[in-house]
Amino acid sequence: MGKLIFITGGSRSGKSAFAEQLTKTIGGNNAAYIATAEVLDPEMKQRVASHRSRRPSQWVTFEEPVKLWETIADVGNRFPVTMVDCITMWVTNLLFKEHQDVLAGAQRLIDVILEIDNTVVLVSGEVGWGLIGDNQLSRQFSDLLGTTNQMLAAAADDVYATISGLPVQLKQGGKTTLWKER
């Protein structure tokens, strides 16, 4: 059975850097990295380059903006750990580019992760801490990403939130960590 680690946080909270560190701790230089973003402008090109420069060059990168579950099923058992960055872009791609049922995709993703034999580290943005969108489309996106994040966190063995570069563990071994137990 696979292990699922879910990492969430706001923009520039350090979630990707923490996920990369955790992935390296688990798999060393033997890891798969699945990128869900597509480079569509110079700013995104710079972000992708920054992420690439932090990762070990031996990690094998796969680019999959939509059929994430297929890529994880394909590469999952070939590596001790697979890191996915990020669920936020994946939900965006499902909703806006493919017009697919996001929540059905999230459930399919969970099912595949739990069937494979490696650890999967998922990174996702936390939009629930910000302002409520001023239009129906932005509220729909926030609702879908928030529900997807809740589904992934519920299925995860370990859950972390990153705040100002600091990871806070919220769930360990399938059990929620209460503040009074810290």
C-alpha positions, 0 to 999 in steps of 0.5 A, spaced: 500 500 500 502 506 498 503 512 503 500 519 502 503 525 504 499 532 503 502 539 504 498 545 503 500 552 505 499 559 502 502 562 496 510 563 497 509 559 504 515 554 503 510 548 501 514 546 495 521 547 498 519 543 504 516 537 500 522 537 496 526 536 502 521 531 505 522 527 498 529 527 498 529 525 505 525 519 503 528 517 496 535 521 496 536 522 489 531 516 486 525 520 486 520 522 480 517 529 480 511 530 476 509 537 474 502 539 473 504 546 471 504 548 463 509 554 462 505 559 458 508 566 460 515 568 462 513 569 469 511 561 470 518 560 466 522 563 471 518 559 477 519 553 473 526 554 473 527 556 480 524 549 482 528 545 477 534 548 480 533 546 487 531 539 485 537 533 485 538 533 477 538 525 478 530 526 479 526 524 473 521 529 471 514 528 468 510 533 466 502 532 466 497 537 467 491 533 467 491 525 467 495 525 474 492 519 476 495 515 470 502 518 470 502 516 478 500 509 476 505 509 471 511 511 475 509 510 482 512 503 483 518 505 479 521 510 485 520 509 492 517 516 492 513 521 487 512 528 488 507 532 485 507 539 484 502 542 484 494 540 486 492 547 485 495 547 478 492 540 476 485 543 479 486 549 474 487 545 468 481 540 470 476 546 471 478 551 466 482 547 460 479 540 460 472 542 463 472 535 467 469 533 474 474 535 479 472 531 485 471 525 481 478 526 478 481 527 486 477 521 488 481 517 482 487 520 484 486 518 491 484 511 489 491 510 484 495 513 490 493 508 495 494 502 490 501 503 488 507 501 493 511 508 494 510 514 497 507 520 494 508 527 496 502 532 494 503 539 494 497 544 494 495 551 495 491 553 501 486 558 498 481 558 504 485 563 508 484 569 503 479 573 501 472 570 498 472 571 490 468 577 487 465 573 482 462 566 481 468 563 477 473 564 482 468 562 488 467 556 484 475 554 483 476 556 491 470 551 493 473 545 488 480 546 490 478 547 498 474 540 497 479 537 493 484 539 499 480 536 504 479 529 500 486 529 499 488 531 507 482 526 509 486 520 505 493 522 507 497 518 512 501 525 514 499 532 513 503 538 513 501 546 513 507 551 511 506 558 514 512 563 513 517 557 511 515 553 517 512 546 516 507 544 521 504 537 522 497 536 522 496 529 521 501 523 523 500 516 521 493 517 519 491 520 526 490 528 527 495 531 531 491 536 536 494 542 538 494 540 546 498 534 544 504 538 541 
